[in-house]
Amino acid sequence: MATLHKRSGVFFAVLGSGLLTLIIAFSNLTDYSTNFEFVKHVLSMDSIFENSTVKYRSITNNTIHHIAYILIITLEITMAYFFITSAIQIYLQRKNNADQFNLAKKNAYIGVSLGILLWFIGFTVIGGEWFSMWQSNDWNGLAPADRIVSFFMLTYLALVIVD
């Protein structure tokens, strides 16, 4: 019985990750222009400290802004697919042996990896540090990225710990 409860926790963590990324992608698609502004301002570095000496890194080409934003949305949709398909498999395998249950987690590992790629490497490392997003009062997405990465890491731990 304890194993079933632990496996249910894994299911809900993976399902939650899938729903989160699905809703984020849906919002980015249905409110494209508003959310596009975020990407545009971060890449343009037009709201970082006035005396910053790293503004040479800015990208002001609108086409590149759209490509970056479409890449973000594509990664979010892909993540949602991997998380949700894994959640379904985890649910179906929750009462089976450890080998079958662990196999059902495969797509969740891919989802977590894509999440780390997008929200840690993409937002925190590239956006936060390379494009100095941390300097912006208006276009700073580091706190939401940290929240999402933290949840994905907890999901990853649940995946690894529970057989």
VMD Tcl script that draws the C-alpha trace (Angstrom):
set ca {
  {0.00 0.00 0.00}
  {2.85 2.43 0.80}
  {4.35 1.84 -2.64}
  {1.04 2.67 -4.31}
  {0.85 5.96 -2.37}
  {4.41 6.87 -3.33}
  {3.69 6.02 -6.95}
  {0.58 8.20 -6.80}
  {2.82 11.08 -5.69}
  {5.04 10.51 -8.72}
  {1.96 10.44 -10.93}
  {0.69 13.76 -9.58}
  {4.12 15.42 -9.81}
  {4.52 14.35 -13.44}
  {0.92 15.24 -14.29}
  {1.37 18.63 -12.58}
  {4.51 19.27 -14.62}
  {2.61 18.40 -17.78}
  {-0.34 20.62 -16.95}
  {1.96 23.48 -15.99}
  {3.86 23.35 -19.27}
  {0.66 22.85 -21.27}
  {-0.96 25.92 -19.69}
  {2.20 27.99 -20.17}
  {2.36 26.98 -23.84}
  {-1.37 27.66 -24.27}
  {-0.96 31.13 -22.73}
  {2.03 31.88 -24.95}
  {0.06 30.84 -28.03}
  {-3.20 32.61 -27.16}
  {-1.51 35.77 -25.85}
  {1.39 35.72 -28.29}
  {1.93 39.46 -28.62}
  {1.96 40.20 -24.88}
  {4.34 37.38 -24.03}
  {6.44 38.07 -27.12}
  {7.22 41.50 -25.62}
  {9.02 39.76 -22.76}
  {11.34 37.88 -25.14}
  {11.87 40.99 -27.25}
  {12.86 43.18 -24.27}
  {15.12 40.56 -22.69}
  {17.02 39.95 -25.95}
  {17.14 43.68 -26.77}
  {18.48 44.43 -23.28}
  {16.63 47.75 -23.47}
  {15.62 47.83 -19.81}
  {18.85 46.85 -18.05}
  {20.97 49.29 -16.07}
  {21.71 52.45 -18.04}
  {25.48 52.26 -17.45}
  {25.79 48.51 -18.14}
  {28.80 47.65 -20.28}
  {27.33 44.37 -21.57}
  {24.72 45.88 -23.89}
  {26.86 44.83 -26.85}
  {25.30 41.36 -26.34}
  {21.84 42.62 -27.24}
  {19.90 41.20 -30.17}
  {17.53 43.74 -31.69}
  {16.49 41.81 -34.79}
  {12.72 41.24 -34.63}
  {12.94 38.06 -36.72}
  {15.37 36.51 -34.24}
  {13.02 37.54 -31.40}
  {10.16 35.64 -33.07}
  {12.38 32.61 -33.75}
  {13.47 32.53 -30.10}
  {9.87 32.83 -28.90}
  {8.64 30.11 -31.26}
  {11.48 27.87 -30.03}
  {10.37 28.49 -26.43}
  {6.75 27.62 -27.25}
  {7.84 24.52 -29.18}
  {9.88 23.31 -26.21}
  {6.93 23.93 -23.88}
  {4.54 21.93 -26.09}
  {7.10 19.14 -26.41}
  {7.59 19.07 -22.64}
  {3.85 18.92 -22.05}
  {3.62 15.96 -24.43}
  {6.39 14.03 -22.65}
  {5.05 14.76 -19.17}
  {1.43 13.97 -19.96}
  {2.18 10.76 -21.87}
  {4.41 9.66 -19.01}
  {1.74 10.53 -16.42}
  {-0.71 8.29 -18.28}
  {1.83 5.45 -18.42}
  {2.73 5.90 -14.73}
  {-0.94 5.76 -13.80}
  {-1.46 2.60 -15.85}
  {1.66 0.94 -14.39}
  {1.27 2.10 -10.77}
  {0.20 -1.37 -9.55}
  {2.72 -3.34 -11.61}
  {6.27 -4.40 -10.79}
  {9.15 -1.92 -10.44}
  {10.55 -2.61 -13.92}
  {7.26 -1.79 -15.63}
  {6.69 1.23 -13.41}
  {10.20 2.57 -14.03}
  {9.80 2.15 -17.78}
  {6.66 4.30 -17.60}
  {8.80 7.17 -16.23}
  {10.98 7.42 -19.37}
  {9.09 10.32 -20.97}
  {8.99 12.21 -17.67}
  {12.79 12.18 -17.58}
  {12.80 13.67 -21.07}
  {10.27 16.31 -19.93}
  {12.38 17.23 -16.90}
  {15.49 17.45 -19.09}
  {13.74 19.79 -21.53}
  {12.49 21.84 -18.59}
  {16.02 22.25 -17.23}
  {17.17 23.14 -20.75}
  {14.51 25.82 -21.18}
  {14.02 27.34 -17.74}
  {17.45 26.89 -16.20}
  {19.81 27.12 -19.16}
  {17.51 29.26 -21.34}
  {15.99 31.63 -18.80}
  {18.45 31.64 -15.89}
  {21.80 31.16 -17.61}
  {21.22 32.78 -21.00}
  {18.42 35.25 -20.22}
  {19.42 36.03 -16.65}
  {23.17 36.19 -17.03}
  {24.09 36.62 -20.71}
  {21.29 39.10 -21.43}
  {21.42 40.50 -17.86}
  {17.70 40.00 -17.28}
  {18.41 40.31 -13.55}
  {19.08 44.03 -14.10}
  {15.57 44.71 -15.42}
  {12.76 45.82 -13.13}
  {10.15 45.28 -15.83}
  {11.32 42.21 -17.79}
  {12.86 39.94 -15.17}
  {11.60 36.36 -15.40}
  {14.11 34.81 -13.00}
  {11.68 34.25 -10.11}
  {9.13 32.32 -12.22}
  {11.97 30.35 -13.85}
  {13.36 29.45 -10.40}
  {9.89 28.32 -9.26}
  {9.44 26.11 -12.31}
  {12.96 24.64 -12.12}
  {12.45 23.91 -8.40}
  {9.24 22.02 -9.10}
  {10.88 20.07 -11.93}
  {13.77 19.13 -9.65}
  {11.31 17.86 -7.03}
  {9.58 15.88 -9.77}
  {12.94 14.49 -10.83}
  {13.72 13.44 -7.26}
  {10.36 11.67 -7.01}
  {11.08 9.89 -10.29}
  {14.49 8.72 -9.08}
  {13.50 7.74 -5.53}
  {10.24 5.87 -6.09}
  {10.34 2.42 -7.71}
}
mol new
graphics top color blue
foreach p $ca { graphics top sphere $p radius 0.5 }
foreach p [lrange $ca 0 end-1] q [lrange $ca 1 end] { graphics top cylinder $p $q radius 0.2 }
display resetview
